[in-house]
Amino acid sequence: MALEPGEIVLWAAIFGVLVGVVWSLKYIVILDRRIERIEDHIESILEHVKKKR
């Protein structure tokens, strides 16, 4: 079962897109975790400021 050159290019493009999506999701998850940490930190700062007043 030999693939034609056009099919090889098509499968390579599909594989490349899938790898790109997985790679992007990894960074989206990392950014989401950082944003959650920043939000928690801001909330703790606001609670601290409210206690001082």
N, C-alpha and C positions, 0 to 999 in steps of 0.2 A: 504494500500500500504506500506508494510514493506520492507525496504532496507536490502540487504544482507550485511554482514560485509565487503566484498570486495568493494562494492559500497560506503559504508560509508567512507572507507579509501580513495577511489578515489575522492569523493566529498570534503572531508576534505583537500586533497592535492591541488585540484583545487582552493578551497577557500583560502588556505594559500598562494598559488602563487599569486593570485589576490591581496590579502592584502599586500604582499611583494612588488609588483609592484607599488601600490598606495603609499605605505610608501616611497619607493625609489624616486618616482617622486616628492614627497613633498620636500625631501632634495636636489634633483637636482635643483628644482626651487629656493630654498633658496641659494644654492651655485652660481647659475647663477646671481642672484640679487647682491650678494656680489662681484662677479667678475666684473659686470657692474659698481658698485660703485668704485671699485679700478681703473678700466680703466678711469673713469671720473676724479678721483683724479689725476692720472698720467698725463692725458691730461692738467689739470689745472696747474700742477707743470711745465710741459714743456712750456706752454704758458707764465708762470711767468718767467722762465729762459730765454726765447727768448726775452721778453720785457727788461730784464736787460742788454742784450747784445746790 
